[in-house]
Amino acid sequence: LLHKCPAAAIDLVLKRLQQKDEEWRSLRQQLTKGWKEVYEKNWTKSLDHRSFYFKQGDKKNFSGKQMVLELKGLSEGANGGANGGANGGSGGGEGGGGEA
């Protein structure tokens, strides 16, 4: 029909295009409501785009193994610091006496 008599087919094509336009507009309106809800839910999450890395770092830093290593390091530092502090204190006293 389109090839034989294009003038007669234009009415049918135009009606069909208008139907599709109305159908798509109504679908878009319905989907916009759903999209709006999703956007509102995710908006605050989008502001905190680095939270994943902080959570990952916290998980790693607060693991049992990491805490044990940190405590060992602190205890070794305290033991080594006490010995070093005594030597450093006496050296500081000599230097202080020379300045006075």
C-alpha positions as CSV (number, residue, x, y, z in Angstrom):
1,L,0.0,0.0,0.0
2,L,2.8,2.4,0.8
3,H,4.5,1.9,-2.6
4,K,1.2,1.8,-4.6
5,C,-0.5,4.8,-3.0
6,P,1.6,6.8,-0.6
7,A,-1.0,9.5,-0.1
8,A,-3.5,7.0,1.3
9,A,-0.9,5.4,3.5
10,I,0.1,8.6,5.1
11,D,-3.0,8.7,7.3
12,L,-2.4,5.2,8.6
13,V,1.3,5.9,9.2
14,L,0.5,9.2,11.0
15,K,-2.2,7.5,13.2
16,R,0.2,4.7,14.1
17,L,3.0,7.2,14.9
18,Q,0.7,9.2,17.1
19,Q,-0.4,6.0,19.0
20,K,3.3,5.0,19.5
21,D,4.1,8.6,20.7
22,E,1.3,8.5,23.3
23,E,2.3,5.0,24.4
24,W,5.9,6.0,24.9
25,R,5.0,9.2,26.7
26,S,2.9,7.3,29.2
27,L,5.6,4.6,29.7
28,R,8.2,7.3,30.2
29,Q,5.9,9.0,32.8
30,Q,5.4,5.7,34.7
31,L,9.1,4.9,34.6
32,T,10.1,8.4,35.7
33,K,8.4,7.8,39.0
34,G,10.5,4.6,39.6
35,W,13.6,6.4,38.5
36,K,12.9,9.3,40.8
37,E,12.7,6.9,43.8
38,V,16.0,5.2,42.8
39,Y,17.7,8.6,42.4
40,E,16.5,9.7,45.8
41,K,17.8,6.5,47.5
42,N,21.2,6.7,45.8
43,W,21.8,10.4,46.0
44,T,23.3,10.4,49.4
45,K,25.5,7.4,48.5
46,S,26.8,9.3,45.5
47,L,28.2,12.0,47.8
48,D,30.4,9.5,49.6
49,H,32.3,8.0,46.8
50,R,35.3,7.1,48.9
51,S,33.4,5.2,51.5
52,F,34.3,1.8,49.9
53,Y,38.0,2.4,50.3
54,F,37.6,3.5,54.0
55,K,35.5,0.4,54.7
56,Q,38.1,-1.8,53.0
57,G,40.9,-0.1,55.0
58,D,39.1,-0.5,58.2
59,K,38.4,-4.1,57.6
60,K,42.1,-4.7,56.9
61,N,43.3,-2.6,59.9
62,F,40.9,-4.1,62.4
63,S,41.6,-7.7,61.5
64,G,42.9,-9.9,64.3
65,K,46.2,-10.5,62.6
66,Q,46.8,-6.8,62.0
67,M,46.0,-5.9,65.6
68,V,48.4,-8.5,66.9
69,L,51.2,-7.2,64.7
70,E,50.4,-3.6,65.8
71,L,50.5,-4.6,69.5
72,K,53.8,-6.5,69.0
73,G,55.2,-3.4,67.3
74,L,54.1,-1.2,70.2
75,S,55.5,-3.5,72.9
76,E,58.8,-3.8,71.1
77,G,58.9,0.0,70.6
78,A,58.1,0.6,74.3
79,N,60.9,-1.8,75.4
80,G,63.4,-0.4,72.9
81,G,62.3,3.2,73.8
82,A,62.9,2.7,77.5
83,N,66.5,1.6,76.9
84,G,67.1,4.3,74.3
85,G,65.4,6.9,76.5
86,A,67.8,6.2,79.4
87,N,70.9,6.6,77.2
88,G,69.4,9.6,75.5
89,G,68.5,11.2,78.9
90,S,72.1,11.0,80.2
91,G,73.5,12.4,77.0
92,G,70.9,15.2,77.1
93,G,71.9,16.0,80.7
94,E,75.6,16.4,79.7
95,G,74.7,18.6,76.8
96,G,72.4,20.7,79.1
97,G,75.1,21.1,81.7
98,G,77.6,22.4,79.1
99,E,75.1,25.0,77.9
100,A,74.5,26.4,81.4
